Structure formats: C-alpha cells, structure tokens
Amino acid sequence: ENEIDHAIRSAFVSILSRAFEDDLVDCSKLVPLLDMAQHDGSGGANVHHETIPSTGNVIVKAMRDIDAGEELKINYSSKLKPHQFFTVFGFIPGETSNIEDLLENKSPTFFSS
C-alpha cells in the first residue's frame, strides 16, 4: 500500500466512523464535537441530536440535567446489526468476547448460519 492509498483509506475510515445518520434528510453528516461523545446503548445516554428542518443545522440537546465535568454520551445506532456496528465503530456494544476469537470461531455475530 502506498502513501496515497493509505491516506485515502484513513480518510474514509475517519469519515465513516464519525458520521451521523440524519433520517430527516436521508443523509449522513459530520457533526464536530458530537463525534467525540461516547456510546451508551444501555439507557445511559444523556444527549441526543436533532436536525432543524428549515436549515439542516444539527443541535445537541440534553436528555436530563448533566453535571459539570460529566461525559456526554449518546446512543450511536440501534439500527445496525452487530457485524455492521463493528465495521463502522470498531466494537460491538455489550460484547465482551475477543473479536479475533469471534472471527476465528466463525461466530454467528459475523457469519450467518
């Protein structure tokens, strides 16, 4: 792999793993700072994002009172299958097994029966 191929691949991965789906306008968006929020799919998310239809701007709203210094957490996506989630975000929520073991053992998480 040459430097240009590596740069293009790295840029693609950066965009893919940081983009947010916007169902309102059927597209993906990069939202600076929101992409730094951590995933919490177990009900602990404390912020969510919305698109303003008239402008296409994205706003982030607190779902509850947030303490000073508390980490912002969102739910990345509940629409993706586990293998898709891994492909985009590099982890599977709630999965504690080693990913290499899941792949080596042809886990149903990654391989259909």
Backbone as JSON, one array per atom type, in Angstrom:
{
  "sequence": "ENEIDHAIRSAFVSILSRAFEDDLVDCSKLVPLLDMAQHDGSGGANVHHETIPSTGNVIVKAMRDIDAGEELKINYSSKLKPHQFFTVFGFIPGETSNIEDLLENKSPTFFSS",
  "N": [[0.86, -1.19, 0.0], [0.66, 2.15, -0.93], [1.56, 5.54, 0.04], [-0.47, 7.36, -0.74], [-2.72, 5.7, -1.13], [-2.99, 4.77, 1.48], [-3.54, 7.2, 2.83], [-6.0, 7.9, 1.66], [-7.6, 5.71, 2.42], [-7.47, 5.96, 5.22], [-8.74, 8.45, 5.55], [-11.32, 7.8, 4.64], [-12.11, 5.89, 6.59], [-12.06, 7.51, 8.86], [-14.14, 9.33, 8.29], [-16.34, 7.58, 7.93], [-16.56, 6.4, 10.49], [-17.26, 8.53, 12.08], [-19.49, 9.82, 11.17], [-22.93, 10.81, 11.31], [-26.14, 9.44, 10.98], [-28.8, 11.02, 9.36], [-31.99, 10.92, 9.43], [-34.0, 12.66, 8.74], [-33.31, 14.12, 6.44], [-32.3, 12.1, 4.96], [-29.45, 11.4, 4.87], [-25.92, 11.33, 5.69], [-24.06, 12.99, 8.22], [-21.29, 14.99, 9.26], [-20.63, 15.98, 12.47], [-19.07, 18.25, 14.2], [-17.46, 17.88, 17.33], [-19.7, 16.45, 18.46], [-19.09, 13.97, 17.48], [-17.23, 13.11, 19.25], [-18.49, 12.23, 21.47], [-19.22, 9.56, 23.69], [-20.42, 6.17, 23.24], [-23.43, 4.91, 24.59], [-25.47, 2.44, 24.91], [-27.13, 1.37, 26.74], [-29.15, 2.76, 27.94], [-28.05, 4.9, 29.26], [-27.46, 7.19, 27.9], [-27.06, 10.72, 27.67], [-27.42, 12.87, 26.03], [-28.88, 13.88, 22.88], [-29.15, 14.24, 19.32], [-30.6, 16.51, 16.95], [-32.0, 17.48, 13.82], [-32.59, 20.65, 12.45], [-35.27, 21.27, 10.49], [-35.68, 23.47, 8.7], [-33.19, 24.6, 8.25], [-31.26, 22.63, 8.21], [-29.34, 22.49, 10.08], [-27.65, 21.0, 12.87], [-28.54, 20.28, 16.17], [-27.64, 19.74, 19.57], [-29.12, 18.23, 22.28], [-29.67, 18.12, 25.77], [-30.75, 15.28, 27.56], [-31.38, 15.07, 30.1], [-30.59, 16.64, 33.28], [-27.18, 17.54, 33.34], [-24.23, 16.97, 35.0], [-21.52, 19.19, 35.84], [-18.52, 18.53, 34.19], [-19.27, 15.96, 33.61], [-19.25, 13.25, 31.34], [-20.34, 13.43, 27.96], [-22.78, 11.39, 26.52], [-24.04, 9.35, 23.94], [-26.4, 7.38, 22.04], [-25.14, 5.47, 19.62], [-26.27, 3.98, 17.44], [-29.17, 2.08, 16.87], [-30.03, 0.68, 14.81], [-28.28, -0.86, 13.39], [-26.96, -4.09, 12.59], [-25.04, -6.36, 14.65], [-22.51, -7.06, 13.34], [-22.37, -5.07, 11.43], [-22.29, -2.78, 13.02], [-19.82, -3.17, 14.25], [-18.14, -2.96, 12.0], [-18.41, -0.26, 11.36], [-17.93, 1.19, 13.78], [-15.97, -0.15, 15.24], [-16.32, -1.71, 17.49], [-18.52, -3.88, 19.38], [-21.46, -3.25, 20.96], [-21.85, -4.29, 24.3], [-20.56, -6.7, 23.86], [-18.3, -8.92, 25.15], [-16.46, -10.78, 24.48], [-13.36, -11.6, 22.87], [-12.77, -10.08, 19.83], [-11.21, -11.18, 17.77], [-11.33, -13.89, 18.45], [-14.06, -14.37, 18.05], [-14.2, -14.05, 15.28], [-12.36, -16.02, 14.41], [-13.61, -18.33, 15.34], [-15.81, -18.35, 13.81], [-18.2, -17.02, 14.64], [-21.76, -16.54, 14.98], [-22.27, -13.88, 15.16], [-20.77, -12.62, 13.25], [-20.91, -14.33, 11.07], [-23.34, -15.81, 9.04], [-25.58, -18.5, 9.7]],
  "CA": [[0.0, 0.0, 0.0], [1.48, 3.35, -0.97], [1.13, 6.62, 0.94], [-1.74, 7.94, -1.18], [-3.76, 4.72, -0.81], [-3.14, 4.79, 2.94], [-4.2, 8.45, 3.2], [-7.41, 7.81, 1.25], [-8.25, 4.72, 3.29], [-7.58, 6.57, 6.56], [-9.78, 9.49, 5.49], [-12.6, 7.11, 4.54], [-12.42, 5.31, 7.89], [-12.37, 8.63, 9.76], [-15.47, 9.85, 7.98], [-17.32, 6.53, 8.18], [-16.73, 6.14, 11.92], [-17.67, 9.74, 12.79], [-20.69, 10.39, 10.55], [-24.21, 10.52, 11.94], [-27.26, 9.32, 10.06], [-29.84, 12.03, 9.52], [-33.17, 10.37, 8.77], [-34.86, 13.74, 8.26], [-32.95, 14.45, 5.06], [-31.75, 10.89, 4.37], [-28.04, 11.54, 4.55], [-25.01, 11.27, 6.83], [-23.44, 14.29, 8.48], [-20.22, 15.11, 10.25], [-21.04, 16.98, 13.45], [-17.91, 18.47, 15.06], [-17.59, 17.68, 18.77], [-20.63, 15.36, 18.76], [-18.42, 12.72, 17.16], [-16.36, 12.74, 20.37], [-19.31, 11.66, 22.53], [-19.1, 8.11, 23.83], [-21.64, 5.39, 23.05], [-24.06, 4.21, 25.71], [-26.69, 1.84, 24.41], [-27.85, 0.72, 27.84], [-30.06, 3.7, 28.58], [-27.31, 5.93, 29.98], [-27.2, 8.36, 27.06], [-27.55, 11.94, 28.3], [-27.69, 13.86, 24.99], [-29.25, 13.38, 21.56], [-29.06, 15.31, 18.32], [-31.75, 16.71, 16.07], [-31.78, 18.38, 12.69], [-33.62, 21.68, 12.26], [-35.67, 21.06, 9.1], [-35.59, 24.65, 7.84], [-31.8, 24.99, 7.98], [-30.37, 21.47, 8.12], [-28.38, 22.54, 11.18], [-27.8, 19.98, 13.9], [-28.43, 20.76, 17.55], [-27.49, 18.7, 20.57], [-29.95, 18.55, 23.44], [-29.54, 17.27, 26.96], [-31.93, 14.47, 27.84], [-31.56, 15.24, 31.55], [-29.56, 17.53, 33.82], [-25.84, 16.98, 33.21], [-23.31, 17.58, 35.97], [-20.27, 19.75, 35.32], [-17.46, 17.54, 34.05], [-19.81, 14.65, 33.21], [-19.04, 12.91, 29.94], [-21.52, 13.38, 27.11], [-22.95, 10.05, 25.96], [-25.15, 9.19, 23.0], [-26.59, 6.03, 21.51], [-24.66, 5.59, 18.25], [-27.27, 3.48, 16.5], [-29.82, 0.83, 17.23], [-30.5, 0.12, 13.55], [-27.26, -1.7, 12.78], [-26.7, -5.44, 13.09], [-23.74, -6.34, 15.34], [-21.34, -7.04, 12.45], [-22.33, -3.75, 10.79], [-21.85, -1.85, 14.05], [-18.37, -3.37, 14.38], [-17.48, -2.44, 10.8], [-18.42, 1.2, 11.39], [-17.43, 1.81, 15.02], [-14.81, -0.87, 15.77], [-16.66, -2.51, 18.66], [-19.91, -4.33, 19.41], [-21.98, -2.95, 22.3], [-22.16, -5.41, 25.17], [-19.78, -7.9, 23.54], [-17.1, -8.99, 25.99], [-15.52, -11.74, 23.89], [-12.33, -11.07, 21.99], [-13.27, -10.04, 18.45], [-10.45, -12.15, 16.97], [-11.88, -15.21, 18.75], [-15.36, -14.47, 17.37], [-13.93, -14.25, 13.86], [-11.7, -17.31, 14.22], [-14.58, -19.4, 15.62], [-16.96, -18.12, 12.92], [-19.37, -16.68, 15.47], [-22.93, -16.03, 14.26], [-22.22, -12.41, 15.18], [-20.16, -12.2, 11.98], [-21.17, -15.29, 10.0], [-24.69, -16.37, 9.08], [-25.57, -19.97, 9.83]],
  "C": [[0.9, 1.24, 0.0], [0.88, 4.44, -0.08], [-0.22, 7.21, 0.55], [-2.89, 6.99, -0.85], [-4.04, 4.73, 0.69], [-3.89, 6.05, 3.39], [-5.68, 8.42, 2.84], [-8.17, 6.84, 2.14], [-8.46, 5.28, 4.69], [-8.67, 7.64, 6.6], [-11.16, 8.85, 5.44], [-13.03, 6.55, 5.89], [-12.79, 6.41, 8.89], [-13.78, 9.16, 9.53], [-16.55, 8.82, 8.32], [-17.6, 6.37, 9.67], [-17.21, 7.36, 12.71], [-18.95, 10.37, 12.25], [-21.94, 9.93, 11.3], [-25.28, 10.45, 10.88], [-28.29, 10.39, 10.38], [-31.06, 11.56, 8.73], [-34.06, 11.45, 8.18], [-34.58, 14.08, 6.8], [-32.23, 13.29, 4.36], [-30.3, 11.06, 3.91], [-27.22, 11.29, 5.82], [-24.37, 12.63, 6.98], [-22.27, 14.12, 9.44], [-20.63, 16.25, 11.17], [-19.87, 17.18, 14.41], [-18.29, 18.45, 16.54], [-18.56, 16.57, 19.13], [-19.97, 14.01, 18.48], [-17.47, 12.26, 18.26], [-17.15, 12.16, 21.54], [-19.18, 10.14, 22.53], [-20.46, 7.44, 23.65], [-22.13, 4.84, 24.38], [-25.4, 3.71, 25.22], [-27.52, 1.2, 25.49], [-28.77, 1.67, 28.59], [-29.37, 4.82, 29.33], [-26.97, 7.15, 29.15], [-27.79, 9.6, 27.72], [-27.76, 13.08, 27.31], [-28.17, 13.14, 23.73], [-29.17, 14.55, 20.59], [-30.3, 15.33, 17.44], [-31.32, 17.62, 14.94], [-32.93, 19.38, 12.63], [-34.02, 21.63, 10.79], [-35.44, 22.27, 8.19], [-34.16, 25.01, 7.45], [-30.87, 23.81, 7.72], [-29.32, 21.46, 9.21], [-28.68, 21.45, 12.19], [-27.64, 20.63, 15.26], [-28.32, 19.55, 18.47], [-28.28, 19.13, 21.79], [-29.68, 17.57, 24.57], [-30.85, 16.53, 27.17], [-32.3, 14.52, 29.32], [-30.54, 16.25, 32.01], [-28.21, 16.81, 33.76], [-24.93, 17.73, 34.16], [-22.08, 18.14, 35.27], [-19.21, 18.66, 35.3], [-17.95, 16.16, 33.65], [-19.62, 14.44, 31.71], [-20.37, 12.9, 29.18], [-21.59, 12.01, 26.45], [-24.19, 10.03, 25.08], [-25.3, 7.72, 22.67], [-26.24, 6.11, 20.03], [-25.7, 5.14, 17.24], [-27.88, 2.19, 17.03], [-30.29, 0.11, 15.98], [-29.51, -0.88, 12.95], [-27.21, -3.08, 13.4], [-25.31, -5.43, 13.73], [-22.53, -6.28, 14.42], [-21.24, -5.7, 11.73], [-21.82, -2.71, 11.78], [-20.34, -1.95, 14.22], [-17.63, -2.76, 13.2], [-17.37, -0.93, 10.85], [-17.67, 1.75, 12.59], [-16.26, 1.07, 15.67], [-15.06, -1.62, 17.06], [-18.12, -2.93, 18.55], [-20.42, -4.08, 20.82], [-22.33, -4.22, 23.08], [-21.36, -6.67, 24.91], [-18.5, -7.89, 24.35], [-16.07, -9.98, 25.45], [-14.52, -11.01, 23.02], [-12.82, -11.18, 20.55], [-12.52, -11.05, 17.58], [-10.96, -13.56, 17.2], [-13.22, -15.41, 18.04], [-15.17, -14.74, 15.88], [-13.34, -15.64, 13.59], [-12.67, -18.46, 14.39], [-15.85, -19.27, 14.78], [-18.26, -17.92, 13.68], [-20.53, -16.2, 14.6], [-23.01, -14.5, 14.27], [-21.71, -11.89, 13.84], [-20.53, -13.09, 10.79], [-22.59, -15.83, 10.13], [-24.59, -17.9, 9.09], [-25.89, -20.67, 8.53]]
}
